[in-house]
Amino acid sequence: MKYAKLFLITFLVILLAAQCAPAAETPAPETGETGLPLFYGAYATPIEEPWDGVIHTALQKAADEGKIRYEYTDDIGYSGDMERVLREIAENQKPAAIIGDAFGNEEAVRRVAAEYPEIAFAFGSGLGPAEPNMAVFDNWIHEPGYLCGMIAGGMTESGVIGVVGGYPVPEVNRIVNAFIDGAKAVNPDAKVIVTFINSWYDPPTAKEAALAQIDAGADILFAERFGVIEAAVEKGLYSFGNMSDQYELGPDSVLTGPVWNMTPTIEYIITQVNAGTFTGMDLKDFSMVSKGGAYLADFHGMDAKIPAEVLDQVKTREQEIKDGLFRVDIKEEPPVSD
């Protein structure tokens, strides 16, 4: 009887201790020897391509600031390698997060994300997020694209403006349509020629398309893809970059351009991963002007080439966008050439 009482007392003490113990916390991300979480970039194109280059730049910036460890694989392509590469990354590197572009690889990315719910997946995508760990983002730079169109409309002397884009998909269409709307807001009679090269990264073909537009009378060009600025430089014409500040590609040609800044998005993801609260969500707002995710590239002194009245109009409209007083329409249907 004595041992039975002793056993009962011991059992009650153990039970009480278990009830008073703190609840288990969400496991912290793998941090490795440095104590920093590993963020891995998975890119379908070479990082020289502006879209993936912007993501890479933001992740590298976070690594340089000592917030994360960063590794990446680029030029994965669209022939079925993405799924294999993502699984290898998940199994061998065990990162806290994998970030990249899912365009052309949507099913592969989502399959792997579902298999590794402990890893945060954040990918550029034309589809929605998926719980628990598949977040999506996109470049929402139509607002500065509109401002560039205003400049083009106010500066063209021939009345013909050229635009060379990748594919006529919603993500590209909204930038090009906003550029066209901006041009016609200043110059209703302007003619805009739009050419799609059906590639995300083919500078020679983009250059060839730009030269054809110049032959058709275009005297100012919007380089939605790499290669166009080279044509503008050769012909001594003004141009606009895209995604990043591309002034160095043509110091006497590039006036400015819509810039996509991924840093606000990356900072948010890092905070969520570190707190163990990352979830599948649409990160759209972090790529908008209001959050600092989009803006006009520095003029690098090229604003002196823009007529003062045009520049004043652009600055006024830019402030109205920031203040929420002007909305640039989001048009994702394929643009129509004049």
C-alpha positions in Angstrom: 0.0 0.0 0.0 2.9 2.3 0.8 4.4 1.8 -2.6 1.1 2.3 -4.3 0.7 5.7 -2.5 4.3 6.7 -3.5 3.6 5.7 -7.1 0.5 7.8 -7.1 2.2 10.9 -5.7 5.1 10.5 -8.2 2.6 10.2 -11.1 0.7 13.3 -10.0 4.0 15.4 -9.7 5.0 14.3 -13.3 1.5 15.1 -14.6 1.5 18.6 -12.9 4.9 19.4 -14.3 3.8 18.4 -17.8 0.8 20.7 -17.6 2.9 23.6 -16.4 5.5 23.2 -19.2 5.5 25.9 -21.9 3.8 25.0 -25.2 6.2 23.9 -28.0 7.3 26.7 -30.3 7.4 26.8 -34.1 10.9 25.4 -35.0 13.3 28.2 -35.8 14.7 28.1 -39.4 18.0 26.3 -40.1 20.7 28.8 -39.4 24.0 26.9 -40.0 27.3 27.9 -38.5 26.7 31.7 -39.0 23.5 31.8 -37.1 21.7 33.2 -40.1 18.9 31.6 -42.1 19.7 30.4 -45.6 17.7 32.0 -48.4 18.1 30.2 -51.7 17.4 31.8 -55.1 16.0 29.6 -57.9 15.9 31.4 -61.2 14.7 30.2 -64.6 16.8 32.7 -66.5 20.3 34.0 -66.1 20.4 36.7 -63.3 21.6 39.1 -66.0 17.9 39.1 -67.2 16.3 42.1 -65.4 13.4 40.3 -63.8 15.4 37.7 -61.9 18.2 40.2 -61.5 16.1 42.4 -59.4 15.2 39.5 -57.0 18.9 38.5 -56.9 20.0 42.1 -56.1 17.6 42.4 -53.1 18.6 39.0 -51.7 22.3 39.9 -52.1 21.7 43.2 -50.4 20.1 41.4 -47.4 23.1 39.0 -47.3 25.6 41.9 -47.4 23.8 43.5 -44.5 24.2 40.3 -42.4 20.5 39.4 -42.3 20.6 36.1 -44.2 22.9 33.7 -45.9 22.3 33.6 -49.7 23.0 31.1 -52.4 21.4 30.7 -55.8 21.1 28.7 -59.0 20.2 30.5 -62.2 19.4 29.7 -65.8 17.4 26.6 -64.8 15.1 27.0 -67.9 11.7 25.7 -68.7 12.3 22.2 -69.9 11.4 20.4 -66.7 14.6 21.0 -64.7 13.0 23.3 -62.1 11.3 20.6 -60.2 14.4 18.5 -59.9 16.6 21.5 -58.9 14.1 22.6 -56.3 14.0 19.1 -54.7 17.8 19.0 -54.7 17.9 22.4 -53.0 15.3 21.4 -50.4 17.0 18.0 -49.6 20.6 19.0 -49.7 20.7 22.7 -48.6 17.7 22.7 -46.3 17.1 26.4 -46.7 14.7 28.5 -44.6 13.3 30.0 -47.8 13.4 29.5 -51.5 12.7 32.5 -53.7 12.5 32.8 -57.5 10.2 33.0 -60.5 7.6 30.4 -61.3 6.5 31.8 -64.7 6.6 28.8 -67.1 7.3 26.5 -64.1 4.1 27.0 -62.0 3.2 23.3 -61.6 6.7 22.2 -60.7 7.2 24.9 -58.1 3.8 24.3 -56.5 4.4 20.5 -56.3 7.7 20.9 -54.5 6.4 23.6 -52.2 3.6 21.2 -51.1 6.1 18.5 -50.3 8.2 20.8 -48.1 5.8 22.8 -45.9 8.6 23.6 -43.5 10.3 25.7 -46.2 9.0 29.2 -47.1 8.4 29.4 -50.9 8.0 32.9 -52.4 7.9 33.0 -56.2 7.0 35.4 -58.9 3.7 34.0 -60.2 0.7 34.8 -62.3 -1.4 32.6 -60.0 -2.5 33.0 -56.4 -0.8 31.9 -53.2 -1.3 28.5 -51.6 -1.4 27.6 -47.9 0.6 26.9 -45.9 3.9 28.0 -47.5 3.5 29.2 -51.1 3.6 33.0 -51.3 3.5 34.9 -54.6 4.7 38.3 -55.9 5.0 40.2 -59.1 6.4 43.4 -60.5 3.8 46.1 -60.2 5.7 48.9 -62.0 2.9 50.2 -64.2 2.8 53.4 -62.3 6.4 54.6 -63.1 5.8 53.0 -66.6 3.0 55.5 -67.1 5.3 58.4 -66.1 7.9 57.2 -68.6 5.2 57.2 -71.3 4.4 60.8 -70.4 8.1 61.7 -71.1 8.1 59.8 -74.3 4.9 61.4 -75.5 6.3 64.9 -74.7 9.7 64.3 -76.3 9.0 62.4 -79.6 9.6 64.6 -82.6 8.5 62.1 -85.2 5.4 61.2 -83.3 6.3 57.5 -83.3 7.4 55.7 -80.2 8.7 52.1 -80.1 8.2 49.4 -77.4 9.8 46.0 -77.4 8.5 43.5 -74.9 9.1 39.8 -74.0 5.7 38.0 -74.1 2.2 39.5 -74.2 1.3 38.2 -70.8 -0.5 40.2 -68.1 2.6 41.0 -66.2 4.2 42.7 -69.3 0.9 44.0 -70.8 0.1 46.2 -67.8 3.5 47.9 -68.0 3.3 48.5 -71.7 -0.4 49.6 -71.6 0.4 52.0 -68.8 3.4 53.4 -70.9 1.0 53.9 -73.9 -1.6 55.6 -71.7 1.0 58.0 -70.3 2.3 58.8 -73.8 -1.2 59.5 -75.1 -2.1 61.6 -72.0 0.5 64.1 -73.1 0.4 63.5 -76.9 -2.9 62.1 -78.0 -1.7 61.9 -81.6 1.4 59.8 -80.8 1.8 56.5 -82.6 3.1 53.6 -80.4 4.6 50.5 -82.1 4.7 47.4 -79.9 6.7 44.3 -80.7 6.9 41.1 -78.7 10.0 38.9 -79.2 8.4 35.8 -77.4 11.4 35.4 -75.1 12.4 36.5 -71.7 16.0 36.9 -72.6 17.1 37.3 -76.2 19.0 40.6 -76.5 20.0 40.1 -80.2 16.3 39.6 -81.2 15.2 42.5 -79.1 17.8 44.7 -80.7 16.6 43.6 -84.2 13.0 44.4 -83.3 14.0 47.9 -82.1 16.0 48.6 -85.2 12.9 47.7 -87.3 10.8 50.1 -85.2 13.4 52.8 -85.8 13.2 52.1 -89.6 9.4 52.6 -89.2 9.9 56.1 -87.7 10.3 55.5 -84.0 12.6 58.1 -82.4 12.3 57.1 -78.8 12.2 53.5 -77.4 11.0 51.7 -74.3 13.2 48.7 -73.6 11.0 46.3 -71.7 13.6 43.7 -72.6 17.4 43.7 -72.9 18.9 44.6 -76.3 16.8 47.6 -77.1 19.0 50.2 -75.5 21.9 49.0 -77.6 19.9 49.8 -80.7 19.0 53.2 -79.4 22.7 54.0 -78.6 23.7 53.0 -82.1 21.1 55.3 -83.6 21.7 58.2 -81.2 18.1 58.0 -79.8 16.7 58.4 -76.3 15.4 55.3 -74.5 13.9 54.0 -71.3 15.2 51.1 -69.2 13.1 48.7 -67.3 13.1 46.8 -63.9 16.4 48.3 -62.8 18.4 51.5 -63.3 19.9 50.8 -66.7 21.6 54.2 -67.2 25.0 52.6 -67.5 23.9 50.6 -70.6 23.5 53.9 -72.5 24.6 57.0 -70.6 23.7 59.4 -73.5 20.5 57.5 -74.3 18.7 56.2 -71.2 16.5 59.0 -69.7 15.1 57.0 -66.8 12.8 53.9 -66.5 10.4 52.1 -64.2 12.4 50.4 -61.4 11.2 47.4 -59.4 12.6 47.3 -55.9 12.3 43.9 -54.3 13.8 45.0 -51.0 10.5 45.7 -49.2 9.3 42.3 -50.2 12.5 40.5 -49.1 12.5 42.4 -45.8 9.0 41.3 -45.1 9.8 37.6 -45.9 12.8 37.7 -43.7 10.8 39.0 -40.8 8.1 36.4 -41.2 10.6 33.5 -41.5 12.5 34.6 -38.5 9.3 34.9 -36.4 8.1 31.5 -37.6 4.9 33.2 -39.0 5.5 32.9 -42.7 2.3 31.9 -44.6 1.1 31.6 -48.2 0.0 35.1 -49.2 0.0 37.6 -52.1 2.8 40.0 -51.5 1.6 42.4 -54.3 1.5 45.6 -52.1 5.2 45.5 -51.4 6.0 46.0 -55.1 3.8 49.1 -55.5 4.9 52.8 -55.4 3.2 53.3 -52.0 5.5 50.7 -50.3 8.7 51.8 -52.1 8.6 48.8 -54.4 8.4 50.8 -57.6 9.8 54.2 -58.7 11.3 56.1 -61.5 15.0 55.5 -62.0 17.4 58.3 -61.3 17.7 60.7 -64.2 21.5 61.0 -63.8 21.3 64.5 -65.2 19.3 63.4 -68.2 16.3 65.4 -66.9 18.1 68.4 -68.4 17.2 66.8 -71.9 13.5 66.8 -71.1 11.4 69.9 -71.8 10.7 71.7 -68.6 6.9 71.7 -69.1 6.9 68.0 -69.7 9.1 67.4 -66.6 6.8 69.5 -64.5 3.8 67.5 -65.6 5.6 64.2 -64.8 6.6 65.4 -61.3 3.1 66.6 -60.6 1.6 63.3 -61.7 4.2 61.3 -59.7 3.3 63.1 -56.5 -0.4 62.5 -57.2 0.3 58.8 -57.5 2.2 58.8 -54.2 -0.6 60.7 -52.5 -3.3 58.4 -53.8 -4.9 61.1 -55.9 -4.3 59.5 -59.3 -4.7 55.9 -60.2 -2.9 54.4 -63.2 -5.3 51.9 -64.8 -4.3 48.2 -64.7 -4.8 46.9 -68.2 -3.6 43.3 -68.6 -5.0 42.7 -72.1 -2.4 42.6 -75.0 -1.6 46.1 -76.1 -2.5 47.1 -79.7 0.1 48.8 -81.9 -1.1 52.0 -83.7 
